[in-house]
Amino acid sequence: MTAVAETSPELAARPSKRVRSGRRARTAVRELDALWPTSARRAFVSQALFVAVLVVVVSLATGTLLTNLARLGIRHDPGLLSQPAGFDIGETPIAYTQSDSYGRALLVGLVNTVRAAVASIFVATTLGVAWGIWRLSRDRLMRRMSGGLVDIVRGAPVLIIMFAIYGVLAQLPGPRGASPDRLGILWTSRGVYLPEIADVPPWSAAMLSASVAVLVILAWRRLPRFWMLAALLASLSLLLCGATGVSLSVPRRVGFQVEGGYALSAEFFAVVAAVGVSASAFMAELVRGAVEGVSLGQTEAALSLGLRRWQVLRLIVAPQAFRVLLPPATSLYLDIVKGTALGVAVGYADLVSVGATILGQTSQVLVIVSLFAAAYLALNLSIVFGLRLLAPYLSRHA
């Protein structure tokens, strides 16, 4: 009894197995929190559950679709792209014949879609920035006119604008009765023919490349008097290129055809003009909102220091407004890419038009629609990631 009484306080002070296991569990949790925080675990689990649910839903939807297509007798052949197409395409920026495969035909349509999208984005950005600045002009007439024009264009459907432009081009004379304007541009019912540079000697090409590289370096370094240096370098390049034999190909009439120049088909011009002008109205509002989002006190402080208004706009307002403008402008660019699909209404041979022709011949709904979705998703993601990579540099050097 005495021995037991003497050791009982030691036994009482020793933690039980349940307490020791609890301490080990808490220690393990603390170590896990140090390696993988609770918030990260919750985010991972929620994302994993979302992906799992999404995979299940897509699998069920795909299985149901395949079952219904099989019941209706609509086959889906993944080897469709290697079969001969057997039809012509009106506008082929890359080599294509009737004996080429469906895959080659879709590639031609994809290239046409990219051409129209890039040209429309350029038109929308250039015209939209100009309209946005005009809307902020101190001249009341210019401000009111640009605002009214933007409101009219924003309210008009893109398809109506496209039909109007295509209808105007259709009323123009053919190549035999058309005459170039003062700029050497030939407007016909078949399309628009622009002057282009032709027969560039190797030395001239190397000179132009070097000039562009120097201009990029000057812009990167943000040297003082950049525009003066750029204008001087461009003038010297043009003089040297003229001296080394660079020629300009001007479109001219030859019977019922047009030779020389760079041809823009009526369908391509209608799509680019309609989508670009319509998007430029929305871009103008984005530019106006981004500029007005910059504090007015900064502009007044810069003017009080003696800066000119264009210097205030370029050095103070534009870099800050660009950060506000970039996200909505990216969304607008994505809408432009998708809006070029309306070109099928005027016969433009884009991806949708070529795919619709293949769909009518083969009834391969699943394959064609999947290719549509993959192509437009790839184009949109390219724009998003491209602008995301350029955003830090453009924000610093806007």
C-alpha positions, 0 to 999 in steps of 0.5 A, a space after each residue: 500500500 505504501 509503494 502504491 501510495 508513493 507512485 500514484 502522484 507520478 502516475 497521475 502526472 503522466 498523460 494518458 494515451 488519449 491525451 498523447 494521441 490528441 497532442 500528436 494529432 494537433 502537431 500533425 495538423 500544425 505541420 500540415 498547415 505550415 506546409 499546406 495552409 487551410 485556405 489552399 486546401 479548401 480551394 483545392 478541394 472545391 476546385 477538384 469537386 468542380 472539375 469532377 462534376 464538370 467531367 461527369 456532366 460533360 460525359 453524360 451530355 456527350 453520351 446522350 448526344 452520341 446515342 441520339 445521333 446514332 438513333 437518327 442515323 447521323 454518323 460521326 467519322 473522325 477521319 472526315 478531315 482527310 477526305 477530298 472536299 470537291 468544292 471551290 472557295 471564293 477567297 483563298 489566301 493559301 493554296 487550295 484546289 477542289 482535290 484538297 481535303 476537308 481539313 485543308 478547306 477548313 484551314 483556308 476558312 480559319 486563315 480568312 477568319 484570322 485575317 478578318 479579325 486582325 483587320 477588324 481589331 486594327 480598324 476598331 482600335 484606331 478609329 475608336 481611340 480617335 473617336 474617344 479623344 474627339 469626344 473629349 475635345 474642347 470644341 463643342 461641335 466636334 464633341 457633339 458630332 462625334 458623340 452623335 455618330 458614336 450613338 448612331 453606330 452603337 444603335 445599328 446592328 452589325 448585320 445591317 451595317 454589313 448589308 449596307 456596305 456590301 450593297 454600296 460596293 455592289 452598285 459601283 462599276 465593274 473593273 472596266 468602268 472604274 477609275 483609280 482615285 487620287 490615292 491610287 485606290 480602285 473602287 469596283 463592284 468586285 472589291 477594293 484594290 490598294 497600291 502595294 510595294 513591289 520588287 523590294 531589293 534585298 538591300 532595301 529589305 535589310 534597310 527597312 528591317 534595320 530601321 524598324 529595329 532602331 525605332 523599336 529600340 528608341 521606343 523601348 529606351 524612351 529617349 528624348 525627342 523620340 518622334 523627331 528621331 523617328 521621323 528623321 530615320 523614316 525619311 532617310 529610309 524612304 529616300 534610300 529605298 527610293 534610290 535602291 529601286 523600290 517600286 510601287 504597284 498601282 492597280 490598273 484596268 486591263 480589259 475586264 480584269 485589274 492588274 497590280 495592287 493588293 486586292 480586297 474582295 467586296 465580302 472581306 471589305 464589308 465584313 472588316 468595315 462593318 465589324 470594325 466600325 461597329 466595334 470602334 463605337 464601343 471602343 470610343 466609349 471605353 476610351 472616353 471612360 478610361 480617360 475621364 477616370 483619371 483624376 482631373 487634379 493631375 491634369 490641372 497640376 500638369 498644365 500649371 507646370 507648363 506642359 502642353 495638352 498633348 504632353 499631358 495626354 501622352 505622359 500622364 493621362 494615357 499611361 493611367 487610362 490604359 490600365 483601366 482600358 485594357 480589361 474591357 478592350 480585351 473583352 471587346 476584341 473577343 467579341 470582334 473575333 466572334 462577330 466576324 462569323 456574320 460574314 457568312 451572310 454576305 458570302 465571305 469564306 470564313 471558317 463558319 461558311 466553309 464549315 457549313 458547306 462541309 456540314 451540308 455535304 457530310 452531315 458531320 454535325 458533331 465533328 464540325 461543331 467541335 472544330 468550330 468551338 475549338 478554333 474560336 476558343 483557341 483564337 480567344 485564348 490567344 488574344 487573352 494570353 497575348 494581351 496579358 503578356 503585353 500588359 505590363 510592358 504596355 502599362 509602363 510604356 503607354 
